[in-house]
Amino acid sequence: MRKRSVIRDTIQMTVIQFFLECLALWFNAWMTRRVGAATVGTLALAGSFFNLAAMVAGGNAMLCASRFVSEELGKPCGCPARVLRHGISFCMLLSLPVTVGVCIFAQPLSQQFLQSDSMAHAVRLMALLLPLGSLSACLKGYFNAVCRVTVTAACDVAEFLLRAGILTGLLLWRGDTRPEQVCTDLVCSMACGTLFTAVTLTVLYFQKREPCGGTCSLSLWRYIRLAVPVAVGGCLTAGLSTANDALIPVTLRQFGDSASNALRQFGTFEGIVIPVLFFPSTILCALSGILIPEVARANAAGNRERVCRLTEQVIALTLIFAVLISAVLLKFGGVIGRCMDGGELSGKMIRILAPVVPFIYLEIVLEALIKGMGRQNFSSLNYLAEYVIRICVVLVCIPLFGFYGIVASYYTSNVFGNCNRLRMAVKTANLRFRFGKLIGKPVFAAGFSFTAASLPEWFCPTLRETPQGIVLFLGIALGLYGLVFWLLREKNELRLPVLH
């Protein structure tokens, strides 16, 4: 197996994903202005339903392929190509009946999930994409496992550009902003993007596939038995997430908001607040995609020392980054919300949710570590508990407090779920959790650097929230934040090793 650096692959993925996230943020802002926040809320519900259908139809295909192909590569004489074929067969066994079922029950599904009778046609069109999407997910998992992460990243960028371009063209050409028409246009753009990705990845697979000279350690039946718990966990998570999204507009109406205002608030939250909170996590999303096969290979080879080292270093890097981003959002959330055309409501929500950002970002890497270690059952049960808590808080708090009930649901579920993940990752890796190093140091560095960077504003209040003042503040704060870690550094700290 060729040399592979976690840092190198993460940098490559980060550059690509950062470009993609920038485009997605701009596109969300443009969509909100073009069709309105209420329509964006309807599209968010449609997207949540499609993610659920895709998860059920694919059986968490990308994760299964990435993990099982990686484990096959960690064995002396494995055959990853045959494992991939087992994965595709499993996906087709799932996706074809799911597609038929969704087409048959499109009308009631449209009423239950999308709160509209006129979305049935769009639901049927979505269903036809499920087999192609499952095939693409399997191939992406394979390319991640064999260390060709830029292939999947480049396909993601091309698919997004194609989908966004077609949707933009259709909206400008038709000029129709009715939710049902916009949803149909969205599905058409998704069809073009999904077809492009499936064809491209299939061609690249036959051009770049790894030679298979060994004997596969998995039969199709054994692959299915191993994949079912992973698929059930993914489907359970997606189902609970969809239920949570569908309940938010309903409970907002119970608080006293009209249907259109409830969808507008939900659209603001899903189209602006959540993308802003997750936008800086690009580097972590890239790292998590690399970590699953990386940890799975080390775990399959019995290299416990490497698993422990990776776990500590990744948690430390994540907390350093997440605490910094949380401080930035707390300071400039109002400015960001106004720049994204979300108004005062989105800015206020960004600032209120800023302290929970470290927990949200930890979830990204901890899930990768836990799944790479083979603790899929714990992951599924933890997600179940997390979403049960979130849904219960939504049902109780939103009818009482309105939009602020969403904040309560995010705080309770994220703190509970990610404290559990952190405990399991530390325990499985046999790691001694050093609170002062992993948590105390980033919090101290953020408090010191942001307090010091605020001094010019005390002497010159006109600098607050002006472009010059923001640039000056960030320059001082980032410099001091890095200086604190440099002064308090440990020998060989935060260096990710190369895998041979």
C-alpha positions in Angstrom: 0.0 0.0 0.0 1.4 3.4 -1.0 2.4 6.0 1.6 -0.4 8.2 2.7 -0.4 11.3 4.8 -3.6 12.3 6.8 -2.5 15.9 6.7 -1.9 16.0 2.9 -5.3 14.4 2.1 -7.0 16.6 4.6 -5.5 19.8 3.0 -6.6 18.6 -0.5 -10.1 17.8 0.6 -10.4 21.1 2.6 -9.5 23.2 -0.4 -12.1 21.5 -2.5 -14.8 21.4 0.2 -14.1 25.1 1.2 -14.8 26.1 -2.4 -17.9 24.0 -2.4 -19.2 25.4 0.9 -18.6 29.0 -0.3 -20.7 28.4 -3.3 -23.4 26.7 -1.2 -23.6 29.7 1.2 -23.9 32.1 -1.7 -26.5 29.9 -3.4 -28.6 29.7 -0.2 -28.6 33.5 0.2 -29.6 33.9 -3.5 -32.4 31.3 -3.2 -33.7 33.0 -0.1 -33.9 36.3 -2.0 -35.3 34.8 -5.2 -38.0 32.5 -3.9 -38.5 33.6 -0.3 -37.7 32.0 3.0 -41.1 30.1 3.1 -40.3 28.3 -0.1 -36.7 27.6 1.1 -38.4 26.0 4.2 -40.5 23.8 1.9 -37.3 22.8 0.0 -35.6 22.0 3.3 -38.4 19.6 4.1 -38.2 18.0 0.7 -34.4 17.6 1.1 -34.9 16.0 4.5 -37.4 13.5 3.0 -35.1 12.7 0.1 -32.1 12.1 2.4 -34.3 9.6 4.4 -35.3 7.8 1.2 -31.7 7.7 -0.1 -30.5 6.3 3.2 -33.1 3.6 3.2 -32.5 2.8 -0.4 -28.7 2.7 -0.1 -28.4 1.2 3.3 -25.8 3.8 4.3 -23.9 2.7 1.2 -20.9 5.1 1.4 -20.0 4.3 5.0 -20.4 0.5 4.4 -18.2 0.6 1.3 -15.6 2.8 2.9 -15.4 0.8 6.1 -15.5 -2.8 4.6 -13.2 -2.1 1.7 -10.7 -0.5 4.1 -10.8 -3.5 6.4 -10.3 -5.7 3.3 -7.2 -3.6 2.4 -5.8 -4.1 5.9 -5.8 -7.9 5.4 -2.7 -9.6 3.8 -4.5 -11.1 0.8 -7.8 -9.4 0.4 -10.0 -8.5 -2.7 -11.5 -5.0 -2.3 -13.1 -5.1 -5.7 -15.3 -8.0 -4.7 -16.3 -6.3 -1.5 -17.4 -3.3 -3.6 -19.5 -5.7 -5.8 -21.2 -7.1 -2.7 -21.9 -3.5 -1.6 -23.5 -2.6 -5.0 -25.6 -5.8 -4.9 -26.8 -5.0 -1.4 -27.8 -1.5 -2.4 -29.7 -2.7 -5.5 -31.6 -5.2 -3.3 -32.7 -2.3 -1.2 -33.2 0.6 -3.6 -35.4 -1.1 -6.2 -38.3 -2.0 -3.8 -37.9 1.3 -2.0 -38.2 3.2 -5.4 -41.4 1.2 -6.2 -42.9 1.8 -2.8 -42.2 5.6 -2.8 -43.8 5.9 -6.3 -46.9 4.0 -5.2 -47.4 6.0 -2.0 -46.2 9.4 -3.3 -49.5 11.2 -2.5 -49.7 10.4 1.2 -45.9 10.9 1.6 -46.3 14.3 0.0 -49.1 15.2 2.5 -47.2 13.9 5.6 -43.7 15.1 4.9 -44.1 18.2 2.7 -47.4 19.4 4.0 -48.8 19.7 0.5 -50.9 17.6 -1.9 -49.2 19.2 -5.0 -45.7 17.7 -4.3 -46.6 14.1 -5.3 -45.1 14.5 -8.8 -41.8 15.7 -7.4 -41.7 12.8 -4.9 -42.1 10.3 -7.7 -39.3 11.9 -9.6 -37.1 11.8 -6.5 -37.8 8.1 -6.1 -36.4 7.3 -9.6 -33.0 8.8 -8.6 -32.5 6.4 -5.7 -30.8 3.4 -7.5 -28.3 5.8 -9.2 -27.6 7.6 -5.9 -26.9 4.3 -4.2 -24.5 3.3 -6.9 -22.7 6.6 -6.6 -22.5 6.3 -2.8 -20.9 2.8 -3.1 -18.3 4.1 -5.5 -17.5 7.1 -3.4 -16.9 4.9 -0.4 -14.6 2.7 -2.5 -12.5 5.7 -3.7 -12.2 7.0 -0.1 -11.0 3.6 1.1 -8.3 3.2 -1.6 -6.9 6.7 -0.8 -8.3 8.5 -3.9 -10.3 11.1 -1.9 -9.8 13.8 -4.5 -11.9 11.8 -7.0 -15.0 11.9 -4.8 -14.4 15.5 -3.9 -14.0 16.6 -7.5 -17.2 14.7 -8.4 -19.0 16.5 -5.5 -17.9 19.9 -6.8 -18.9 19.1 -10.4 -22.3 17.7 -9.3 -23.0 20.8 -7.2 -22.1 23.2 -10.0 -24.3 21.2 -12.4 -27.2 21.1 -10.1 -27.0 24.8 -9.0 -26.5 25.9 -12.6 -29.5 24.0 -13.9 -31.7 25.1 -11.0 -30.7 28.7 -11.4 -31.4 28.6 -15.1 -34.8 27.0 -14.6 -35.8 29.6 -12.0 -34.7 32.5 -14.1 -36.3 31.0 -17.2 -39.7 30.1 -15.7 -39.9 33.0 -13.2 -42.3 30.7 -11.2 -41.7 30.8 -7.4 -44.5 28.5 -6.4 -43.1 25.9 -4.0 -44.4 22.9 -6.0 -42.7 24.2 -9.2 -39.5 25.1 -7.5 -39.4 21.7 -6.0 -39.9 20.1 -9.4 -37.1 22.2 -10.8 -34.9 21.1 -7.9 -35.5 17.4 -8.6 -34.7 18.0 -12.3 -31.4 19.5 -11.4 -30.7 16.7 -8.9 -31.4 14.1 -11.7 -28.8 15.7 -13.9 -26.2 15.9 -11.1 -26.8 12.3 -9.9 -26.6 10.9 -13.4 -23.4 12.7 -14.1 -21.8 11.5 -10.8 -22.8 7.9 -11.4 -21.5 7.8 -14.9 -18.2 9.6 -14.0 -17.4 7.4 -11.0 -18.2 4.2 -12.9 -15.8 5.2 -15.7 -13.1 6.2 -13.2 -13.5 3.0 -11.3 -12.7 0.8 -14.4 -9.8 3.1 -15.2 -8.3 3.3 -11.7 -9.4 0.1 -9.9 -6.9 -1.6 -7.6 -5.6 -5.0 -8.7 -7.3 -7.9 -6.9 -5.1 -10.9 -6.6 -6.3 -12.3 -3.3 -9.3 -14.0 -1.9 -12.2 -12.0 -0.6 -12.8 -12.5 3.1 -16.5 -11.7 2.8 -19.3 -13.5 1.0 -22.3 -11.6 -0.1 -24.4 -13.0 2.8 -21.7 -12.1 5.4 -21.5 -8.6 3.9 -25.2 -8.2 4.2 -25.1 -9.4 7.9 -22.4 -6.9 8.7 -24.0 -4.1 6.7 -27.5 -4.4 8.2 -26.6 -2.9 11.6 -24.8 0.0 9.8 -27.8 0.5 7.5 -30.3 0.3 10.3 -28.3 2.9 12.3 -28.2 5.3 9.3 -31.9 4.8 8.5 -32.8 5.4 12.1 -30.8 8.6 12.3 -32.2 9.9 9.0 -35.8 9.0 10.0 -35.5 10.8 13.3 -33.9 13.8 11.6 -36.7 14.0 9.1 -39.3 13.6 11.8 -37.6 16.4 13.8 -37.6 18.7 10.7 -41.2 18.0 9.9 -42.3 18.7 13.5 -40.7 22.2 13.7 -43.2 24.0 11.3 -46.1 22.1 13.0 -45.0 23.1 16.5 -44.4 26.7 15.4 -48.0 26.9 14.3 -49.0 25.6 17.7 -47.1 28.5 19.2 -49.4 30.8 17.2 -47.5 31.5 13.9 -49.3 31.1 10.6 -48.3 28.3 8.2 -46.4 30.7 5.9 -44.6 32.4 8.8 -43.7 29.0 10.3 -42.2 27.9 7.0 -40.4 31.3 6.7 -38.8 30.9 10.1 -37.9 27.2 9.4 -36.4 28.3 6.0 -34.3 31.0 7.7 -33.0 28.5 10.2 -32.2 25.7 7.7 -31.1 28.0 4.8 -29.0 30.5 6.7 -28.4 29.8 10.4 -27.4 26.1 10.1 -25.1 26.6 7.0 -23.3 29.5 8.8 -22.7 27.3 11.8 -21.4 24.4 9.8 -19.5 26.4 7.1 -16.2 26.5 9.1 -16.4 22.8 9.7 -15.2 22.1 6.1 -11.8 20.9 7.3 -13.4 18.6 9.8 -15.8 17.1 7.3 -12.8 16.4 5.0 -10.9 14.9 7.9 -13.8 12.7 9.0 -14.1 11.2 5.6 -10.4 10.2 5.7 -10.5 9.1 9.3 -13.0 6.2 8.9 -10.8 4.1 6.5 -7.7 5.3 8.4 -8.9 4.1 11.8 -10.6 1.0 10.3 -7.2 -0.1 8.8 -5.3 0.5 12.0 -8.0 -1.2 14.0 -8.1 -4.3 11.7 -4.3 -4.5 11.9 -4.4 -4.4 15.7 -2.4 -1.2 15.8 -3.9 0.1 19.1 -1.1 2.7 19.6 -1.9 4.4 16.3 -5.6 4.4 17.1 -4.9 6.0 20.4 -2.6 8.6 18.9 -5.0 9.5 16.2 -7.9 9.9 18.6 -6.1 12.3 20.9 -4.6 14.4 18.1 -7.9 14.7 16.2 -9.9 15.6 19.4 -7.2 18.2 20.3 -7.2 19.8 16.8 -11.0 19.8 16.7 -11.4 21.6 20.0 -8.7 24.2 19.1 -10.5 25.0 15.9 -14.1 24.8 17.3 -13.5 27.0 20.3 -12.0 29.7 18.0 -15.0 29.5 15.6 -17.4 29.6 18.5 -15.8 32.9 19.7 -15.9 34.4 16.3 -19.6 33.6 15.8 -20.4 34.9 19.3 -18.7 38.2 18.4 -19.8 38.7 14.8 -23.0 36.6 14.5 -25.2 39.7 14.0 -23.1 41.0 11.2 -23.0 37.6 9.5 -26.8 37.2 9.7 -27.4 40.6 8.1 -24.8 39.9 5.4 -26.6 36.6 4.6 -30.0 38.5 4.2 -31.4 36.7 7.2 -32.2 39.8 9.2 -31.9 40.3 12.9 -33.5 36.9 13.7 -30.8 34.9 12.0 -28.0 37.0 13.6 -29.5 36.5 17.0 -29.8 32.8 16.5 -26.2 32.5 15.3 -24.9 34.2 18.4 -27.1 32.2 20.8 -26.1 28.9 19.2 -22.3 29.8 19.0 -21.4 28.2 22.4 -22.8 24.8 21.2 -20.5 24.8 18.1 -17.7 22.8 19.8 -20.1 20.0 20.5 -21.4 20.1 16.9 -17.9 20.0 15.5 -16.8 17.2 17.8 -19.7 15.1 16.5 -18.2 15.1 13.0 -14.8 13.6 14.0 -16.0 11.5 16.9 -18.5 9.7 14.7 -15.7 9.0 12.2 -13.5 7.6 15.0 -16.2 5.5 16.6 -17.3 4.0 13.3 -13.7 3.4 12.3 -13.2 1.5 15.6 -16.3 -0.7 14.7 -18.6 0.7 17.4 -21.5 1.1 15.0 -24.1 -0.2 17.4 -23.1 2.4 20.0 -23.4 5.1 17.3 -26.9 4.0 16.4 -28.1 3.8 20.0 -26.6 7.2 20.8 -28.2 8.8 17.8 -31.5 7.3 18.8 -31.2 8.8 22.3 -30.0 12.1 20.9 -32.9 12.5 18.5 -35.5 11.3 21.0 -34.3 14.1 23.4 -34.4 16.6 20.5 -37.9 15.7 19.4 -39.2 15.7 23.0 -37.7 19.2 23.5 -39.2 20.4 20.2 -42.7 19.1 21.1 -42.5 20.7 24.6 -40.5 23.9 24.1 -41.5 25.3 20.6 -45.2 25.5 21.5 -44.2 27.4 24.6 -41.3 29.6 23.5 -41.6 29.6 19.7 -38.5 29.8 17.6 -36.3 29.8 20.8 -37.5 26.2 21.4 -35.3 25.1 18.5 -32.3 26.5 20.4 -33.2 24.5 23.4 -33.5 21.3 21.3 -30.0 21.9 19.8 -28.4 22.5 23.1 -29.8 19.6 25.0 -29.3 17.0 22.2 -25.8 18.1 21.1 -24.4 18.3 24.7 -25.9 14.9 25.7 -25.0 13.1 22.5 -21.4 14.4 22.1 -20.5 13.9 25.7 -21.4 10.3 25.2 -19.4 10.1 22.0 -16.4 11.6 23.6 -16.6 9.1 26.5 -16.9 6.1 24.1 -14.0 7.3 21.8 -11.7 7.8 24.8 -12.6 4.5 26.3 -12.3 2.5 23.1 -9.0 4.1 22.2 -7.7 3.5 25.8 -6.9 7.2 26.0 -6.3 9.3 29.1 -8.4 12.4 28.6 -6.4 15.4 29.7 -9.0 18.1 30.4 -6.5 21.0 30.8 -4.8 20.3 27.5 -7.8 19.5 25.4 -10.4 21.9 26.7 -8.7 24.3 29.2 -6.0 25.5 26.8 -8.3 26.5 23.9 -10.8 28.2 26.2 -8.0 30.2 27.9 -6.5 31.1 24.5 -9.8 32.3 23.1 -10.7 34.3 26.2 -7.3 36.0 26.3 -6.9 36.7 22.6 -10.5 38.1 22.1 -10.3 40.2 25.2 -7.0 41.7 24.1 -8.3 42.2 20.5 -11.3 44.2 21.9 -9.0 46.9 23.5 -8.9 49.1 20.3 -12.8 49.1 20.3 -12.8 50.4 23.9 -10.7 53.4 22.9 -12.3 53.9 19.5 -16.0 52.7 19.5 -16.5 53.6 15.9 -14.4 50.5 15.0 -17.2 48.2 16.1 -18.8 46.2 13.2 -17.0 48.3 10.5 -15.0 46.4 7.9 -11.8 48.0 9.1 -12.6 47.2 12.7 -13.5 43.6 12.0 -10.3 43.0 10.0 -8.2 44.6 12.8 -10.0 42.6 15.5 -9.5 39.3 13.7 -5.9 40.0 12.9 -5.0 40.6 16.5 -7.2 37.8 17.9 -5.9 35.1 15.5 -2.3 36.2 16.0 -2.7 36.0 19.8 -4.6 32.8 19.7 -1.8 31.1 17.7 0.8 32.7 20.0 -0.8 31.2 23.1 -0.6 27.7 21.6 3.0 28.2 20.5 4.0 29.3 24.0 2.2 26.5 25.7 3.1 23.8 23.1 4.4 20.3 24.0 7.0 18.4 22.2 5.7 16.7 19.0 2.2 18.0 19.8 -0.4 18.0 17.0 1.6 16.2 14.4 -0.3 13.6 12.5 2.0 10.7 11.3 2.3 9.1 7.9 0.8 5.7 7.3 2.9 3.2 5.4 
